[in-house]
Amino acid sequence: MFFSSSNMFCLPEIETKRLLLRRIRSSDAQDIFMYSKDPEVAKYVLWRAQTSLREAKDYCRFMARQYRLDEPSSWGIVDKDSGHLIGTIGYMSYDTDNSSTELGYSLAHWKWNQGLMTEALKRVIDYTFDATNINRIEAQHETENPASGRVMEKCGMKKEGILRQRLYNKGRYVDVCLYSILRSEYKKGSLKF
Ligand SMILES: CC(C)(COP(=O)(O)OP(=O)(O)OC[C@H]1O[C@@H](n2cnc3c(N)ncnc32)[C@H](O)[C@@H]1OP(=O)(O)O)[C@@H](O)C(=O)NCCC(=O)NCCS
């Protein structure tokens, strides 16, 4: 199955050993709120910790709109053991002229440091090169959030450099570290997930 730029954000179900990646549904709002209300999870992302279930419902509605309009969207990350949605991973932006995209992700605090986001990101990189015409996948993290950089490294992404005060996040300009992986560097079947 190959998706051209016209239907790339339809996001089919994909899986890894421990995770199911699928479209976000309105019934996921409670699970999303459970981890998105944690300021630790929101510290280095561009959204604020949620303060009500309504905000999680709004997010689910926003995702439904993105799927419908074929705009950059995210998978929900479902823990196969519990059946609960424990995070999201997906496309933050898409540059049609240059066939490149930026990925972003977040995970429930109680699931950190178990290799789960590495598993999810490897699968999404594999899917993106296998099923779309994307040539370059980027991801960026605040320099104060090295765990995210470690995830990118473990997935074969290369560090390109620091972009000084690139983002304004929660009242401060922050330095970010940019990573990428190119189609020419990706070997089908090389990422184990
Ligand atoms: C960043 C995040 C996605 C990582 O997910 P995760 O499932 O815990 O990541 P993994 O377990 O696959 O890998 C984490 C790696 O970072 C390392 N790490 C953890 N804390 C670290 C720190 N303070 N400094 C350096 N490395 C750190 C871990 O040891 C591990 O590396 P290792 O396998 O070599 O030991 C998760 O912490 C998260 O969702 N944070 C909140 C949202 C967020 O920051 N998203 C990214 C925005 S760019």
The ligand as a MOL file (V3000), in Angstrom:
LIG
                    3D

  0  0  0     0  0            999 V3000
M  V30 BEGIN CTAB
M  V30 COUNTS 48 50 0 0 0
M  V30 BEGIN ATOM
M  V30 1 C 10.5220 11.9070 25.6420 0
M  V30 2 C 9.6410 10.6690 25.8000 0
M  V30 3 C 8.7560 10.5560 24.5840 0
M  V30 4 C 10.5360 9.4410 25.8940 0
M  V30 5 O 9.7150 8.2770 25.8360 0
M  V30 6 P 10.1840 6.9090 26.4950 0
M  V30 7 O 9.2570 5.8340 26.0960 0
M  V30 8 O 10.4390 7.1180 27.9300 0
M  V30 9 O 11.6010 6.7050 25.7450 0
M  V30 10 P 12.4640 5.3780 25.7100 0
M  V30 11 O 12.2430 4.5940 26.9630 0
M  V30 12 O 12.2180 4.7230 24.4140 0
M  V30 13 O 13.9440 5.9870 25.7020 0
M  V30 14 C 14.3250 6.9940 26.6390 0
M  V30 15 C 15.8310 7.1140 26.6490 0
M  V30 16 O 16.1860 8.3630 27.2540 0
M  V30 17 C 17.0590 8.1280 28.3500 0
M  V30 18 N 16.8200 9.1720 29.3350 0
M  V30 19 C 15.7940 9.2930 30.2050 0
M  V30 20 N 15.9440 10.4130 30.9190 0
M  V30 21 C 17.0650 11.0150 30.4830 0
M  V30 22 C 17.7600 12.2100 30.8360 0
M  V30 23 N 17.2890 13.0360 31.7780 0
M  V30 24 N 18.9000 12.4990 30.1760 0
M  V30 25 C 19.3800 11.6950 29.1990 0
M  V30 26 N 18.7740 10.5480 28.8210 0
M  V30 27 C 17.6290 10.2190 29.4630 0
M  V30 28 C 16.6820 6.7400 28.8300 0
M  V30 29 O 17.7220 6.1680 29.6320 0
M  V30 30 C 16.5110 6.0300 27.4880 0
M  V30 31 O 17.7420 5.7800 26.8510 0
M  V30 32 P 18.4750 4.3110 26.9370 0
M  V30 33 O 17.5210 3.3080 26.3320 0
M  V30 34 O 19.7320 4.4920 26.1730 0
M  V30 35 O 18.6920 4.0240 28.3980 0
M  V30 36 C 8.7710 10.7420 27.0770 0
M  V30 37 O 9.6100 11.0230 28.1610 0
M  V30 38 C 7.6860 11.8080 27.0090 0
M  V30 39 O 6.6140 11.5700 26.4820 0
M  V30 40 N 7.9670 13.0090 27.5430 0
M  V30 41 C 6.9480 14.0800 27.5890 0
M  V30 42 C 6.5840 14.6080 26.2160 0
M  V30 43 C 7.8050 14.9720 25.4200 0
M  V30 44 O 8.7570 15.5210 25.9450 0
M  V30 45 N 7.7650 14.6730 24.1290 0
M  V30 46 C 8.8680 14.9410 23.2220 0
M  V30 47 C 8.8700 16.3410 22.8110 0
M  V30 48 S 10.2670 16.6600 21.7510 0
M  V30 END ATOM
M  V30 BEGIN BOND
M  V30 1 1 1 2
M  V30 2 1 2 3
M  V30 3 1 2 4
M  V30 4 1 2 36
M  V30 5 1 4 5
M  V30 6 1 5 6
M  V30 7 2 6 7
M  V30 8 1 6 8
M  V30 9 1 6 9
M  V30 10 1 9 10
M  V30 11 2 10 11
M  V30 12 1 10 12
M  V30 13 1 10 13
M  V30 14 1 13 14
M  V30 15 1 14 15
M  V30 16 1 15 16
M  V30 17 1 15 30
M  V30 18 1 16 17
M  V30 19 1 17 18
M  V30 20 1 17 28
M  V30 21 1 18 19
M  V30 22 1 18 27
M  V30 23 2 19 20
M  V30 24 1 20 21
M  V30 25 1 21 22
M  V30 26 2 21 27
M  V30 27 1 22 23
M  V30 28 2 22 24
M  V30 29 1 24 25
M  V30 30 2 25 26
M  V30 31 1 26 27
M  V30 32 1 28 29
M  V30 33 1 28 30
M  V30 34 1 30 31
M  V30 35 1 31 32
M  V30 36 2 32 33
M  V30 37 1 32 34
M  V30 38 1 32 35
M  V30 39 1 36 37
M  V30 40 1 36 38
M  V30 41 2 38 39
M  V30 42 1 38 40
M  V30 43 1 40 41
M  V30 44 1 41 42
M  V30 45 1 42 43
M  V30 46 2 43 44
M  V30 47 1 43 45
M  V30 48 1 45 46
M  V30 49 1 46 47
M  V30 50 1 47 48
M  V30 END BOND
M  V30 END CTAB
M  END
